[in-house]
């Protein structure tokens, strides 16, 4: 199950867990040596925005909003600092993955955390999610949404909280660390989705907001689950505690984003 499959928020509601501006799901269905090279998630990274993405076997709905219905007030952080060039993006993503590794180990064992210089060097504001998996099963996932933190700090805090404060799971134990895989997803700024026919499964993540409820699904959910547009929109509404077809209501606010994603093992790093 993908991390973003369960991230939902409702203000002042027991269904939301808000940890210092970070959000985590309370959906309980989610069930030494040198590190190998990190894997960058090419299936969900398309730069520049608008580049081609895999075609999913699902038709697009025909609902279209008028310009007056376009949502304009969803909060979004300043722009993602990548890519500056073909070589810069993977290197910086690898640095964020290393920062997340050290932060997870520090949170679990009490070892020193990431070097401040390394964290502060990644100072461009961006939201980020950190996902932990054990033998392929979700073990923790926490991220930011509109927090406005520098991306290095966002990754550190998300990694710490994913390891020890995801409310779905017991804190990660030191004996589990060799069995964990780690994923860091950095989000682009949100873009209002005026016409759902413009949504591209596997490239776009989705945010829905209506009646004081908000939820998010990362782009990789569609890839991992084999979902098309309608299923993604239905699912994000369900996660927000709305009717599954609430996205068809012109009053419902929809926004998309893309992610830069990198993953690798935790052990031995």
N, C-alpha and C positions, 0 to 999 in steps of 0.2 A: 504494500500500500504506500502511495506517495505521501510525503509529509504534508503537503498542502491540502490533502483530502479531508482534513479535519479541522482546519483553522477557522474559527468562527468567533464572532464578538457580538455581545449585546450589552449595551451600557447599563450598569447597575443591575446586572442579572447574574444569577448563580451559574448560568451556562457559560459565562465568560471568565477566563482566567487572565488577569492583567498583572504582569510582574514588572513593575517599573517601566511601563511603556511598551513592554514586549507582550506578544499574544501567543497563547498556546491553546490547542484544542482540549476539550473535555469529552470528545467523542471516544468512547471506550471500545469501539469495535476494532480499532487498530491493534489489531493484535501486536635477536635484536639485530640489528643490522640496518643496512641502508634501505630507505623506503623505495618501493617500486615507483615508477613515474605515475604522477597523478593523471587521471582520465578527465578530460574536459568534455562536458556534455554537449556534443555537437548537435544532438537531436533537438535541443531547445535553445541553441544560441545562433541567432541569425543577425549578422551585422553587415551593413547598416540595417536598421529597422525597415521592414518591407521586402527584404530578400525572400527568396522562395522557401517554402516549407513543405514537408511531406503531405500528400493528399490523404485524407481520412475517408473511409467509406461511410459517410453520413452526409445527408443533404443539409443544406443551410436553410433555416426558416426564412420566410419572406417578410416578416414584420420589419417595418421601417419607421424610425422616429422622424418627426419634423424637426427643423433646426431649433424651434422654440422649446422642444422637449430635451435638448441635449444637456446632459448633466455637466455642470461647470465647477462645482464647489467641492469635489472630492479632494482631500488634502493629498499632496504628493511632494516628496523631497526634491531638492535640486538634482540636476542631471547626473547620470552615471558617468564616472570618470573614464570609462573605456568605450571603444578602443582608441588609443592614440596612434597605433600602428600595428602591423601584423605581429611583431614580436612582443609588444608591450603588454597586451592583454593577458596571454597565458602566464607570463612571468608574474604579473601582479596577482592573478588568481591563485597561482601556486603559493605566493607569499601569504595570502589570506588563508589558504588551506593550512599552511604551517602554523599560522597564528591560532587558528581554531584548534588544531591538534594540541598545542601547548596549553591552551586555555582549558580544554576538556580534562587533560591529565592533571593540571593544577587544581581544578575544582574537585576532582575525585580523590586525589592523593595528598593535597596540600603542598605539592612541589611549587617552585617559583613559576609565576605566570609569564606570559609573553613579554619580551623586552619592550619597554615603553617607546623606544625610538622606532621599533618596527611597527608598532600599532599607530603611533602618531604620524608616521610617514604616509599612512593611508587615511588622509584627512578629508577627502571629498565626501560630502553627505550622500548616503544611499541606504536604503533598507536592505536587510540581509536576513536569510534564514539558514540555520544550521540543523542538519538532519543526522542522526545517529542510527545505524542499523547493526543488528547482530545476526549473523547468518542469514542476511537478507530480510529479516523482520524489523519493522520499525521499533526503535528503542528510545527515541526522543526526538522532538523537533520543536524549536521555538524560534520566533523571528520578530522583526519590527514591521510596523505599518504606519508610515507617516511620522516616525519619531524624530527625524532630522538629525540623527547622530552621524559623526564621521564614520565611514564604512569600517575602518579598523576597529573602532570601539564597538560598533554594532555587532561585528562578528565575534568579538571577545565575549560580550555579554550574552549573545544568543548561544554560543558554545557552552558557557558556564551553566546557563539555565537549562539547556537541552539535556545536559549531563545529570543535573541534580534536582531540578525543580519542575520538570514536565509533570503536570498533575495526573497524567494517565499511568505513570510508571513509578516504581520505586527508584531511588537514586542509583545511578550506575555504580557498581562496585569495582574496586581495583582489579579483582580477578577477571572481570569482563573486558578490560581494556584491550588485551591482545586479540579479542574476537570482534572488535568493532570496526565498521567502516564509517567514513565521515564524508558529508557532502556540504558544500557551501554554495548558496544561491544568492546572487546579488541582483536586486531588482532595478529596472529602469523606472523613470517617472511614469506615473499613471497617465493614460490617455482616455478621455471620455469615449465611450462606445455608442455612437449615435445610431448605427445600423448593425444589427447582429450578423448580417451577411458579411461584414468585414472581419469578423472574428476568425482566426486561423488556429485550429486545434494543433497542439504540439509546439506552436510558436508563442501564442499569447496565454498569459495568465489572466485571471478574471477576478474583479472585486465587485460585489453587489452590496447595495445599501438601501434600506427601506424601513420605515417605521421604527427607527432607532436600532435596527439590527444591521450587522455588517459581517461579511465573510469573504474569504479569499481562497482561491485554488491556484497553485503553481502550474506553470505550463506542462511540466513533466507528468502531471496527473493524466492528461489526455493520452500522452504517449504510452505510459505504463499500463493504463486501463483499457486502451483501445477505444477511447470515447471520441465522438464528434461534437459538433457545436451544441446541439440540443441537449445532449446528456451532460455536458460541462455546465451549461447554464442551469439546467434542472438541479444538478448536484450542488452548485454553489448556493442556490436559493434554499435548498434543503438544509445545508450546513448552517445557514443564517437563521434557521427556524421559520422561514417563510414558506408559502405554498411553492411547490416546485415550478409552477408556471408564472411566478411573480415577476420574472424578467420580462414578460410580455406587457406588463403594465407600464405605460409611458411615464408614470411617476417614479418608477424604480430607477435608481441611479446605477449605471454600469460603467466600468472602466477596465481597460486592459493594460498590461505591462509585459515586458519580456525579461528574461533572466540571463545572466552569465553564470554558468554553473561549473563547478569542479569537484571531483571526488577522488578519494583514495583511502588506503588503510590507515588506521590509527596506530597499530602495533609497530614498535621499533623506531618511532619517530621522536 
